[in-house]
Amino acid sequence: MFHLGWFLGTGFGVYGWNTPWAGNVAQDVGNPGLFADMAAALERAGFDYMMLEDSSVLPDIYEGSFRHSLKVATVRFDPLPLVPHLTRRTRHIGIIATAATTFYPPFLAARLYQSLDHLTGGRVGLNLVTASPHAAAQNYGLEQHVEHDLRYEMADEWTRTVTALWESWEPDAVVLDESTGVFADHTKVHAVHQQGRWHSSRGPLNTIPGPQRRPVLCQAGGSPAGRDLAAAHADTIVSAVVGVEAMREFREDISRRLVAHGRRPEDAKVLFLVDPVLGDTDRAAQDRAERKTAAMAASLENALAGLSYVSGIDFSRFDPDEPFPDVASRTNGHQSTVADYQKAGAGKTLREVALTRRVAESIPLVGSPDTVADQMAEAMDHAGGDGFLIASPVTRRGISEVADGLAPVLRRRGLIRDGYEHATFRENLLAF
Ligand SMILES: Cc1cc2nc3c(=O)[nH]c(=O)nc-3n(C[C@H](O)[C@H](O)[C@H](O)COP(=O)(O)O)c2cc1C
């Protein structure tokens, strides 16, 4: 069996703007309706979680302007207040919301997520990101963002501080003893006195532990420093490495790193990004896939703006018909993603690479639900991973194709869960 998650690539943002099948997207901006419907559909399908991306910036690296971001609606609301709206409509699915370790003071994050753990009945998760754009750092008062590997070092200290705060109340500290009039036992609640190089906190938290005590932790870093942070702390790790061989290597590498951190390989579930193209028949799905590739090829600007965002380098300045520029050594952005592009760019022009590569796919999945189920099962057998993170365009139609078309086929074959045995997100995630 494997796990399923869905990644919303612009968090609590705008989906399907100006595309067919997007419903009332223009009227629904900032409205939880689509996301709540989605959570219900994914729970019906047996998903482990829905993951909300986040970043604190309106990107203007491409052309040094907000023009493209505003044209394509790259706006985001804070994902955290959305979380209880989604769990109110559901009973089992986990909701992972992103927070940037570089910007949130640990006490603020520990308290926020602990409060959400209560409000969701133990179904919240935290996607730990270090964030990369300088502009995001400037929104929080820094002059420049911190250097890549140092960000991960800081994130490690941050996570240790947050964890210490979550553990500042012993499990049996809340006594609720009406005969003595004591709510909580003061000998079981402790200051943490964390003193780090970058993060310090006195503690304890002034809230009681949530149903999970420690919300599910998720991590997506692909560089050695990112993988180490994931292996030290994460319960689920998501990756966009390309090809089944790379997936297998990634899972093996993560397993080694988990063991090096005194954990077991099965303590973290590794999910790989995919964007299935489904159809009533294989032929119909192939046609859709061809149309998708053609649409992608028609928008060099979208591809270059995306590359600018992940690298922090303005790709409008390069001639698209010249060889792919040497950027990997200069980026302070998503290091492994840029390195993958650089590798794919050997002997090719920028235009060729930009128009054919996407960050959203570890393997292509194209076909009828039966065919795609075969492709998923085969990839999991080979890679030894723990599942897939769907990163398809978000429309109600697209959600239903996966939730009501693909997932029932996977379930009939015993490849995904048939229900949820446990009360909390972490218990269900780690159940197999
Ligand atoms: C599935 C997935 C989700 C991600 N979500 C976010 C996010 O919400 N916010 C963010 O700033 N970065 C996000 N990232 C970027 C990662 O945090 C990281 O910067 C990227 O994978 C490159 O890692 P590296 O610099 O360690 O190689 C995500 C990456 C992936 C693959």
The ligand as an SDF file (V2000), in Angstrom:
LIG
                    3D

 31 33  0  0  0  0  0  0  0  0999 V2000
    6.5440   19.4860   -3.0340 C   0  0  0  0  0  0  0  0  0  0  0  0
    7.3220   20.6880   -2.6410 C   0  0  0  0  0  0  0  0  0  0  0  0
    6.7270   21.6510   -1.8510 C   0  0  0  0  0  0  0  0  0  0  0  0
    7.4020   22.8110   -1.4860 C   0  0  0  0  0  0  0  0  0  0  0  0
    6.7550   23.7770   -0.7610 N   0  0  0  0  0  0  0  0  0  0  0  0
    7.3820   24.9440   -0.4940 C   0  0  0  0  0  0  0  0  0  0  0  0
    6.7130   25.9950    0.1890 C   0  0  0  0  0  0  0  0  0  0  0  0
    5.5500   25.8840    0.5450 O   0  0  0  0  0  0  0  0  0  0  0  0
    7.3820   27.1540    0.4170 N   0  0  0  0  0  0  0  0  0  0  0  0
    8.6960   27.3270    0.0470 C   0  0  0  0  0  0  0  0  0  0  0  0
    9.2540   28.4020    0.3120 O   0  0  0  0  0  0  0  0  0  0  0  0
    9.3630   26.3330   -0.5720 N   0  0  0  0  0  0  0  0  0  0  0  0
    8.7280   25.1640   -0.8700 C   0  0  0  0  0  0  0  0  0  0  0  0
    9.3990   24.1700   -1.5380 N   0  0  0  0  0  0  0  0  0  0  0  0
   10.8100   24.3570   -1.8440 C   0  0  0  0  0  0  0  0  0  0  0  0
   11.6560   23.5850   -0.8540 C   0  0  0  0  0  0  0  0  0  0  0  0
   11.4500   24.0560    0.4610 O   0  0  0  0  0  0  0  0  0  0  0  0
   13.1290   23.6890   -1.2200 C   0  0  0  0  0  0  0  0  0  0  0  0
   13.5160   25.0350   -1.2290 O   0  0  0  0  0  0  0  0  0  0  0  0
   13.3670   23.0990   -2.5950 C   0  0  0  0  0  0  0  0  0  0  0  0
   12.8520   21.7880   -2.6610 O   0  0  0  0  0  0  0  0  0  0  0  0
   14.8560   23.0600   -2.9020 C   0  0  0  0  0  0  0  0  0  0  0  0
   15.5420   22.4650   -1.8420 O   0  0  0  0  0  0  0  0  0  0  0  0
   17.1150   22.6140   -1.6660 P   0  0  0  0  0  0  0  0  0  0  0  0
   17.4620   24.0660   -1.7350 O   0  0  0  0  0  0  0  0  0  0  0  0
   17.4190   21.9490   -0.3580 O   0  0  0  0  0  0  0  0  0  0  0  0
   17.7200   21.8610   -2.8140 O   0  0  0  0  0  0  0  0  0  0  0  0
    8.7400   22.9940   -1.9080 C   0  0  0  0  0  0  0  0  0  0  0  0
    9.3610   22.0120   -2.6880 C   0  0  0  0  0  0  0  0  0  0  0  0
    8.6600   20.8730   -3.0730 C   0  0  0  0  0  0  0  0  0  0  0  0
    9.3560   19.8340   -3.9040 C   0  0  0  0  0  0  0  0  0  0  0  0
  1  2  1  0
  2  3  1  0
  2 30  2  0
  3  4  2  0
  4  5  1  0
  4 28  1  0
  5  6  2  0
  6  7  1  0
  6 13  1  0
  7  8  2  0
  7  9  1  0
  9 10  1  0
 10 11  2  0
 10 12  1  0
 12 13  2  0
 13 14  1  0
 14 15  1  0
 14 28  1  0
 15 16  1  0
 16 17  1  0
 16 18  1  0
 18 19  1  0
 18 20  1  0
 20 21  1  0
 20 22  1  0
 22 23  1  0
 23 24  1  0
 24 25  2  0
 24 26  1  0
 24 27  1  0
 28 29  2  0
 29 30  1  0
 30 31  1  0
M  END
$$$$
